Amino acid sequence: MTSAIELSLIVIAWGALIYFTALICVRSKSGSVGLPLGYLITMTFLHIGTITYLMPGYSHLRYDANMYLFKLNYTDDMNLQGSIASFLTVVGIFIGCAFVRGGARTGNAERPSDIAVPRSRDSLLLLLLLLASLGYFFAFIKISSIQSLFVILRNLSVTVVVLGIWVSFYRRQQVALSRWIMVAAAIPAIYLIAFGFFSYGFAAMAIVYSFWMAMPRPRAKGSRLKRVGTVLTSIYLSLSLFVSYMEVREKLRWGLLWREDATQWDKITGTISTLSGAHLLNPFDYSQLDWFNVRLNQNILIGRAIWWHQLYPGLNLKGQSILYAMIGWMPRFLWPDKPEMGGSRFAAVHTGLRFADSVAIAIGPTFEFVANFGMIGSLGGGIVLGLVLRSLDRSCAISLRKEDYARFIRNYLIGIAIIAPTSNLFFIVAAVAASWIVGTGIMFWMRTNGGRRRDATQVLDQWEQLGISAERPQRVGESVAGRRDAK
């Protein structure tokens, strides 16, 4: 009974922290593009299985429970300990974001827009989207460096989509906005049909959804209540789709998506036909709840790692894997003996479980924080994540306000590379380094081929016409007192 009360308090506080984190980001002077919110939504989705233990009578030790849960050999207390560690990460992210909620450094008014001409802007967005789409073809090439390029270009496709949504929304082009939303909806569909995986498709939608929720725009009366209703409905429908997918996943993968003789048309029509039988989630159907603990409850492995480290304190890494992660960007041809951090072997060592090498185990940053420094590590790691994400979030928001799209693309690419709650820190740091390289290249190319440019004050004039407040940047040589005297 005590553990159920503690778990209930964690779930309530978790939801409240997501709300207040989004609030302090969106209501800051600089605004937000939803990076912290996107991370928290994705992380919550990967830990949401813990709420199944609040359902009366549910237990993973039932005689008809999913056999995979028996193999994990965990207890309710381990799930609770893992939930506490994950919650501390959320607390840390909130604290980190709160530290960066200061005023925006808006720079000089003469800061130009990179792609101000509408025709040039549309062409550039289309060109970047075509470039990003190449990443989905690179995914089929089994070379590590090419796979890394796939990840970056995949993230670039999301970046271009949110930028297209932003541009079309503030140009009041409803047709263009509808098209960009359709492209956003196509990303998870393409990922599922091409590769048979659901995870990144959801993460991409969460990132786009967080960007849309954070966009500054005039709020209608009752819009807050409408947004809450939209969020709750979206959560329920997403969980329903997940359960329906898991029930047919093996049939869909081995019977269709991974068959070498299946054509792309067969995969598309077969996926639609299979998922057309999707049904709504029944929270009183324990077999459906089992799926959340099978795939969407990282707290199980985190809690088991805490218990295993209590038995074998010598397993504590004391920052070793984090140190390796900081130099994880170095390519293997320069570091032939570069160690493999994370994955099934890492999880096996720190949980005492056995996993096949071919099985991909999603451990996530919280697991790694705990493996290095215990519970305090999950809090400290969360603070660092919050500081980094919010700093990038603020920089991206300022860049959009000034129409500095080149800088936005680079920093947003880096930001969504961090939004990988299933990846280990080693991979995240490598993805961030690669994102910086690709983003810097795009930024240089855009600023040398940007076409006609506009003064940033013209951009802010358009914002005020839309009824959206924005901090007006200071001109070169103009002091705050001088502006006050002019008024």
N, C-alpha and C positions, 0 to 999 in steps of 0.2 A: 504493500500500500504506500509506504514511504517513497519507494522508487518511482511509483506512478505519479505522485504529487511533484516530486523533483523534476520528472520528465515533462510534466504539464507546464511547470514554471519555465523550464528551458524553452519549450516550444513557443509560449506566449512572448517571452523576452526576446527570442530570436526574431519573431515577426516584427516586434516593436523596433528593434535595432535596424532592421532593413528599412522600415518606414522613416525613422529619424535620420539615418545615413543619407537616404535619398533627399530628405528635406533640407539638410544643411548644405548639400551639394547644389541642388537646384536653386535654392533661395540665396545663394551667395552672390556677391557682386559680379563675379566672373561667369556664373552660370555653370552648366554641366552638360556633358554629352552622354552620361549614363554609364561610364566605365565601372565605377564602384558598384552601382546597382546591378549591372550585368554580371559582375563577378558573384555578388551575393545571391542573385537569382539562380545562376548555374550551380553554385555550391549548395544551395538549399535543395535543389532538385536531386542532387547526388547524395543527400543525407536524409531525404524526406521519409525514407522507410522506417525511421525510428518512431514515427507517430503511430505505426501499427500497434505498438505495445500499449497504446492508450485505449485501444478497442477492447471492450469487455470480453473476456474469454479467449483472446487470441494468444497463442503460444507457438513458437517455432518447433517445439518438442511434441506436437501432436502426432499421432500415429500416421495421419495422412498428409503430413507437411512435406514440403519440397525436400528431396533427398540432399540437395546441395547444402541446405542449411545445417543438416546433421554433420556433414563433412567439415564445416567450419568450427564445430565443437566450441561454441560460445555460450555464455549465460546472459540473462537479463541484466545483471550487474555490469558485465563487460560492455553491453550496448549503452548503458547509462554513463559509464566512464568515458566511452568514446564520444557520446553526445556532449558531455561537459567540455572535453578537449576541443571539439569542433565549435562549440558555443564560445569558448574563449577566443578562438580565431576571429569569430564574428565581432566580438567585443573589441578586439584589437583593431580590426578594420574600421570600426566606428571611431575609435580614438584617433587613429591615424588620419582619417578624413577630417575630423574635427580640428586637428592641428593645422590643416591647410585651408581653412575656410575664410582666410583673410581676403582683403580687397584684391582686385585684379591689377596686374601690371599691363596696362593697355598700350603702352608705347607711344609712338608719335603718330599724329594724324596723317602724315605723309606716307605712312606704310601702305604700299599699293596692294591692290587685288591681283591675284595671279592670272585669273581667267575671267575677265569682266565682260567681254563681249558674249552675248547669249549663244550665238552660233558656235564660236570657238569653245565655249564651255561645254556645250552638248557633245561636240565632236571629241573633246578631250575625255569626258566621262565615258563615252562609248569605247574609245580606244583603250582606256584603262580596264574597262570591264572585259573586253576581248582578251587583253593580256592576262587578266586574272583567270579567265576560263581555261587557259592553257594548263593551269595547275591541276585540273581534274584529269587531264590526259597524262601528266607526269606521274600521277599516283600509281599508274600501272607499270612503271619502270622500277624494278626492284634494285635500285642503287641508292645508298643512304643519302648522298648529296642531292640527288634528284628528289628524293622523298622530302628533304628539308625545303627544297624549292616549292614543292607541292603545298606544304603547310603555309608558306608565306603568301603564295599566290591565292590560295584558298581564303586566307584572311583579307587579302587585297580585294577580293570580290565583295566581301561584307563591307569593307571600308567604302568602296565605290557606291554600293547600294545606299548606305546611309547618307553619303554626300549627295547622291541623286535625289533622295527623299527631301533633304534639306533645301536644295536649290529649287526644286519644283514646287515645294510648299510655299516658300517665300516669294516665288514668282507667280503664285496663285494659278498654277497650271494643273488643273485637276486631272486631265488626261495623262500627263507625264507622271504625276504622283501615283496614279493608279497603276501605271506600267511598272514603276519602280517597286511598288508594294508586291506586284505579281512576281517580279524577279526575286525579291526577298523570299517569297513563299516557295519559289522553285528551288532554292538552295538546299533545304532539307530533303526535298523530293529527289533531287539529283543525287545527293549523297546516299540516300537509302537505296535507290535503284542501281546506282553504279557500284556501290561497295557493300551494300547489305548491312550498314550500320546506322543507328538512330541517334547516337550521342552527339556528334558534332552538328547535325541538323538542328537539334534542339538548342545547342549552345548558340548557333548563328541566329536563330529566331529570338532567343533571349537577349542577345546583344542589340539586334535591330529594335526589339520591343522597348528595351531600356533607353535607347537613343530617342525613340519617339516620345516616351513618357517624359524625358528630361528636356525636350525641345521647348524653348520659351515661346509662348503664344498667348493671345488673349483667352482668358478662362471664362466660360459661360457660367451662369448661376447653376448651382447643383452639379457642376462638373466633377467636384471631388467625390461625391457620392457615386456618380456614374463611373469614375475611374476605379473606385474600390470594387464596385460590382463587376466591372470588366476584368479586373485582376483575379477575383475569386472564380469567375466563370472560366477564364483562361486556364487557371490552375487545374480546375476539375476536368476540363476537356482534355488538357495535356496528359493528365494522369490516366484518364480513360483510354486515350489513344495508346499510351505506353503499355497498359495491361493488354489491350487487344493485340498490339504488335508482339509482345512477348509470348502470347499464347500460340502464335503462328510463326514465330521467328525461325525456328529450325526448318520447318516445312518451306518457308519462303526462301531461305538462304540456299539450302541444299537441293531443294526441288526446283528452283528457278534461278535466283540471282547469281549463284556460283556455278551454274552449269555452263560448260564451255560451248555447248551447241545452241544455247539460247540466244536469240537475237535481242537487240535493244527494244524492239517493238514488243516482243514477247514478254520482256521483263516489265515494261511499262504497263501493259494491259494485265499481266498476271498480278502485279503488285496492287493495282487498283481493284482487281477482282477479289483478291485475298483480303485486303483491308476494308472492302465494302461491307464486310460482316462485323465491323467494329461495333462495340457496345459500350454503354455507359458503365462507369465504375460502381460496383456494389460494395460499400465498405464493410458489409456484414458477411461477405464471401471470403473466408479465410484463405482459400487457394489463390484468389486475386491478390490479397495482401502479401502472400509469400513472395510474389514477384518483386515487390518493392524491396524486400530484404535481400533477395538474390542479386539485384542489380543496382538498387538505389539506396544503399545504406552503408556508406563508408565507415560509419561509427562502429560497425562490428569489428572490422580489422584494426581500427585505431584502439578500441577498447581491449582487444586481445593483445595488441602490442604493449599496452600499458601493463597488463597483467603479466605478460611474458618477461618484460623488463624488470618487474618486481621480483620475479624468480631468478633472473640472471642479470644483475645490475651491470655486469661487464659489457653487455651489448650496447650500452649507451654510447653513441658516436661522438658526443661532445663537440659537435660542429663540423665533423670531418666531411660528411656528405655535402654540407652547405659550402664548405671551402672548395670542394671539388666543383660544385655547381658554378662558382664564381669564375672558374676558368673553363667551363664547359663549352664556351663558344669556339675554343681552339679546334680547328679541323683535325681529323685523324691522320692526315698525311704529314702534319707537323708534329703530332703526338701519337705515334703508332701504338703505344701501350696505354692509351687513354682508357680508364676503367669504365665499366658499365654500372651506373648507379640507378637504382629504381627497378621497377618491373617485378616479375615473379620471384626471382632470387632474393631481391631485397626484402620483399614481403615475407618470404619463407623464413629468412634469418630472424626477422624481428617479431614474428608471430608464432613460430614453432610449427607452422603448418607446412604441408608439402603441396607444391603447385608444379604442373608440367611446364617445361621451358617454353613450349609453344603457346601457353595461355598468357594473355595480356591481363595483368592485375593492375587495376586503377588504384593507386595508393593516395595520390594527391599531396599537396604541400603540408596539410595538417598532420598527416601520418609522419612525414619527414621531420617536421618540427618536434613532434613527440619523441621520435627515435633519437634525436640529437640532444634535446634539453628537457624532455618530459612535459608536464602540463604548462610550466612557465614558458616553455618554448613555443607552444601554440599561441599564447597571448602575445609574446614578443614578435613572433613571425607575422601575426595578424596586423600588428601596429605598422611594421615595415611595409606589408602589402598595402595597407590603407594609405600610408604616406606616398608611396610610389604611384598607386592608381589615381589618387586624388590630384596629385601634381600633374600627371599626364592629362587627366580629365579637365582640369582648369586650363591648361595650356591649349588643349583642343577647342574648348569652348571660346576662349579669347580669339583663337585663329579663325573660327567660324564667324564671330562677330565682325572681324575685320576683313573677312573674305580672303584670308591668307590660307587658301586651300592646300597649297603645297606643304606647309608646315603641319596642317591638320592631318593630312594623309600619313606623313611620317610618324607623328606622335600617336595617332589612333592605331596604326599598324602595331606599334610597340605595345600599346595598351591592351589590345585584344589578344596579343601573344601571351600576355600574363593571365588572361582569363582562360585558364586551362586547369580546373580543379581536379582533373583526373591524372594530370601529368606530374612527374617529379621535377624538382627544382633544376636538376641538371639539364633536362630538355627545355624547360621554360627559359633559362638564361641563354641557351643556344638559340632558341627561337627569337628572343628579344634582340640578340646581336645581329642575326640575319635580317630581322625586320628593320633595324636601324640602317643597315647597309642598303637594302632595297629602297626603303623610304627616303634616304638621303639622295640616292640616285634619281628617284622620281622627282624629288623637290628641286634638284639642280636642273633637271630637264624642263620642268614646268616653268621655272623662273627664267629660263633662257628662251622659252618658246611660248610665252604667256599672252602675246598679243597686246592690245590696247589695255591700259590700266586706269583705275579710278582712285581718287582720294578716299581715304577711309571715312572722312566725315560725310561723304555722299552715301556711303553704306548705312551709317547710323541715322541719317535723315530718313531713309526708307524704312528703317526699323521703327522710328517714331511715328511715321504715317500709318504703320500697322498696329499702333497702340502698344508696342513692346518697349519697355525701358531698357536702356543700355548706358553704361558709363562712357561718356564721351572722352576720347583720348586727348591728351594734352599736346598742343603744337610745340614745335621746337622753339625753345627760348621763351615760352609762355609760362608764367608761374601761376600757382593757384590763386595768389592774392591779386594778380593782374586780371584774372578772369572774373574774380569777385568784384573788382573795381569797375570792370567793363559792364557788369550787370547793373 
